[in-house]
Structures are given as C-alpha cells and as structure tokens.
Amino acid sequence: MKHIILLFACFTLAFSVNLSAQNVAGSVEVGVYSAYQFTQFSGGYIELDSSKYIDDAYTTYGYTIGGMVEIHISHTVALLGILRYEELHGKKYRTSSENHKLADGTDFIVDYEHILKFTSPQIVASVLGKITIPGTNLNLIAGVNIGTMIADKEDQRTTIIFDPKYPFQFPIEFFSDSRFWLPVKGYKQHFLDETRTSLVQYTGPIYQRKSLQLGLTAGLQYDVPIYTLNEAAQKFVTLTPSVLFNYNLTTYSDYEKLRAWNVSAGFALKVGL
C-alpha cells in the first residue's frame, strides 16, 4: 500500500510541475529502482493422493529492488539496463472433509485445509529500449529479461482444522499403511510436529525447477527532474515513476506448468553523471 501511495504522489508531482529535462546524447545516468509487483501465477496444483487440483485461486504478492544505468543515444532514445533482485510469492488454498466415527458410534466430520505455497526469488538482468515522446517527459520502454532462480521454495501441507468438540489427529499408523497415503512428488511425507495435526506433503525447491528464466518487459515511465546538478550540461537528479508489465516466457516448472506474470508499480531515482 505504501508503494501505491508513493507512486500516486509521484505521478501527481509529475503532472503539476513544469520542468523539462532534455538529456544530451552520450550522457549517462545511474540510480536505484524499486517496485511492488502485482503478481499472477498460472499452473501449479494441490496434489492429494492420485488427484491434482488445478482450479484453486492464488493469493500473490512480490517486490523487486536493484540498480540501473541509462545511456542516452539521443534526446529521445536511450538504452536502459537494470540488475535487480525479484521475489514473487504465490499461495493456493482449498478445504475438504471426511466422515469419522467415535468408539461409541457417533458420527462427526473432520475438516482439512490444504495449502500450496511457492516462493521464487531470482536475480534478473533487464536490457530495455527507451523512447521519449517529443515535447514530454513520458517514456515508452520495452525489452528482455534474463534471470536465474535462487533459494526458491515450494511447500504443500494438509492441516486438520481444529474442532474443540471433536479434536482429531492423524492416526499414528498413517505411514505404515499405503491405503492412507501416497507420496507427493516423490517426497517422504511426515508430521509437522508431535500433535499429528499437520502433514508436510512436500517441502523443498520448486519441483523439477528450471533455474534459467527468460521474459519480456514493456511499460511507461515519466521523468521528473527534482534537482539540477548542472543546467548547462543538462544533468539532473530525476525521480521516475514506472509502470511495467513483465511476462515470463519460461516456466518455473514444466511438471506443474508453473508460470508467472506481473505488473510492477514503482520508481527509479537517477543521477546524471
């Protein structure tokens, strides 16, 4: 929410000031870039026994931060390079129920929650072309990304939803009888703790991960010069609100057809050299 408020303030400032920076051909700017990423995952599924549930909705979020360099070829054309850390999070959730009997024959229902979570950190290098609309500070940018995943994580768990009237645990013989369970992604399932109310079905790197990631980026930027370093040389400190669309061409996992795209809302702070 703070990113959104700051971005709105930046755009308000951008359209309320009457400053125009015309960068000299051959000039260079360096700076930092940060954004909140409104993320959408596709693919991935909650795997239970022999069933795979693909229709559950994700809750997601992400962020990115890094450094950048901008090389101006002319007043309106530039090349932009960004090296950044990106971290996307996705979570799927579903519930199920089973009928059980007490020793006295009383029927009761046990409710379960099934959660699948992904975390996909990566180091991303972006090479982008930037065109400034003549007479404005509005820029169109587009280019390619190449990244490598680091310390990615996938986690699937089934937890008994506590009912104080009918407290329930997974049976101690759960793993000794294959009628009760089947491996998920070849992982040796285990109880989370001694309460036997939460079952860890898979935890580890994204299953059958693809570390090398390729993607495309396109979007808009608006340059707001906020401080003049050298007016004759047209060197400024510039705040640049950005809205970028990022799409992964490669999947995180071919096994689960897991892919992500996002809209990044953030800003760059640049200094002319």
N, C-alpha and C positions, 0 to 999 in steps of 0.2 A: 504494500500500500504506500509506503514511503517513496518507493521508486516512481509510482504513478503520480503522486502529488508533485514530486520534484520535476518530473517530465512535463506535467501540465504547466508548472510555473515557468519552465524554460521556454516552452512554446509561447506563452503569454508575453514573456520578455522579448522574444524574438520578433513578434509582430508589433511590438509597441515602441521599439527603438528605431532610429533612422541612421544606423551605421552600416557602412558597406565596405567590406574588405576585398580588394582585388589582389590576389596573390600573384607574385612575379614568377614568370616561367623559370624553372630551375630551383625555386625556393623549396625548403623542406620544413615540415612541422613534425614534432614528436609529441606524444601525450599518452594519456591513460583512457581506457574505455571500460564502462561498467553497464550492465543491463539486467533487468528481470526478464525471465523467459516464460511466456505463456505457452506451455508445452502440451502437445498431444501425442500419445503413443498409439500405434496400431499393432495388431498381432499380440502375441503373448496370451497365455491361458492358464487358468487354475486347473491343475491336473489331479484328479481324485480317482484312485484305483485305475480302471480302464477308461474313464471318461475324461474328456477335455472340454472345459467351459470357456468359450471364446467371446461371449456376448456381454460380459460384465464391464461396466464403465470404469474408466480410470479417474482417479484424482491425481493431479500432477502439479509440479512447480519446478523451476530451475533458475539458475543465475549464471552469469559469466563476468569475468574481470580479466583485464590484461593490458598490454602496452601496444602502441601503434606508431606508425610512421607514415607520413603523407608527402609524396613527391609531386610537385606541380609541373606538368609538362607545358601548360599554357594557363591563361587566366581562367579557362573554363574546363580544362581536362587535367585530371590527376590520377596517380596510382596510389592505392591505399593498402598497406599491409598491417595485419593485426595478429599478434600472437597472444592467445588467451587461454585461461582455464575455464572450462564449462562443466557444470554439474546439473544433470537432469534427474528428477525423481518421478516415479510412477507407482501407483498402488491400485490394485484391484481387490474387490471385496464381494463376497456372497455368503449366504446363510443356507443351512439345511437342517433337517430334523429327523430324528429316529424315535420309534416307539420302543419302550422298555417296560419290564415288569419287575416289581419288588418281589421279595420272597413270599409275601402273603398274597401275591397275585394282582396287586394294584397296578394298573396301567399308568405310565407317565411318559412325557415326551422330553427328550434331550435335544436342545438346540445347539448348533455349532456355527462358528464363524470361520470362514476360510479366507486367508489374506495372502496375496501375492504382491511382492514389492521388488522394484528394480531401482538401482542407483547406477548411473552411467557417467562417471567423471571422465573427462578426456582433455588432452592438450590439443588445441586447434590452431592451425595457421590458415589465415584467410588472405587471399590476394584479390583485390577488388578494383574495378574501374569506377571513376567518379566523374560525373559531368555536372557542371553548374549551369543552371538555366540563366542565360544572359540577363543582366539587369536585376538579378535577385541573388539572395544567399541560399536558395533552395537547391539541393543536390540530388541527383539520381545516382544510385550506386548498384553494382551487380558484380558477381564474381564467383569464385570457387573456394571451397574449404577442404582441407585435408587434416585429419585428426587421428589420434591413437588413444584408445581407452586405457585407463589406468585405475587399478583398485576398484573395478566395477563389482557390483554385488546383486545377487538375486536371492530372495528368501520367500519360502512358502510355508505357512503354518496353518494348522487347524486347532482351534481352541474351543473348549466347552464353555458355553455361556452359562454363567453361574445362576442356579435357581436355588434359593435358600430352603425351599420346601422339599426339593428332591436333589440334594447335592450328588454329583456323579463324577466318577473318574474313568479314564480309560482302563480296561482290565489289565492286570499285571501280566497276563499271558498273551497280551496283544501281539507281541512279536514272535511268539512261539507257534502261532497257527496262521498259515498263509491265507486262510479264509477271511481273516480280519483285515489284512493289509496287503498292498502291493507296492514295490519300490516306485518312487517318483524320480525320473531322470537318472535311474541307477544309484540313487543316494540311499545310504543306510539310515532310515528314519530313527528318531529317538525322541524320548520325552524331554521337554524343556527343563523340568526340574522334578523333584520328588512328589509334587502334588498330582502328577499324571493328569493334568487338565489341559495341557498344551502339547501338541505333537509337531515337532520340527520335521517337515517332509523333504525340504531341500534348503540348503544354505551354502553359498559359495559364489564363485564368479558366474556371470550370466552364462547359462548352459550353452555349450558349443558356440562360444562367443567369437566374433570377428573383430579383432583389435583395430584393424585399419578401417577408418571411416572417411567416406567422400561425400561432399554435399554442395549445395548451391545456396547462394545468398542474393537477395535483392531488396531494395528498400529506399527510404528517403532520409536525408539529413538536412539540417538547417544551421548554418554557421552564424553564430552571434559573437562578434568581437567584443570582448569585455574590458580589454586593456590594451593600449597602444605601446608597443616596445620601441618601434622605430617607424614613424609615419612615412618618411621618405623611402624606406626600403620595404614598406608595406608588411611589417612584421607585427603580429598581434598575439595576445592570449585570447583564445577562442573557445567558447563553450558551444558544443554541437549536439543538440538533441537528435536522437536517431530512433527510427522505427524500421526494423529489418525482419524479413521473412527468411527463415533458414529451413532447408529441406534436406534430409539425409537420403542420398542415393543408395547407400548400402544399408543392410540390416545389421542390427546388433547381434542377432542370432538367426541363422537360417532355419534352425529346428523349430523355433517359435514364430518365425516371420516377424520378429520384433523390430519395429522401425519408429523413428520419432521425427516430428517437425515442430517448429515453434515460431512465435512472433516475439522478438526481443524489443523491449521498450527501455531505453537508457540514454546515456550521453557520453560524449568524449570531451576531455579537456586537453587542448592542444596549445603548444608554444612554438612560435616561429623562430627558426634558427638563422 
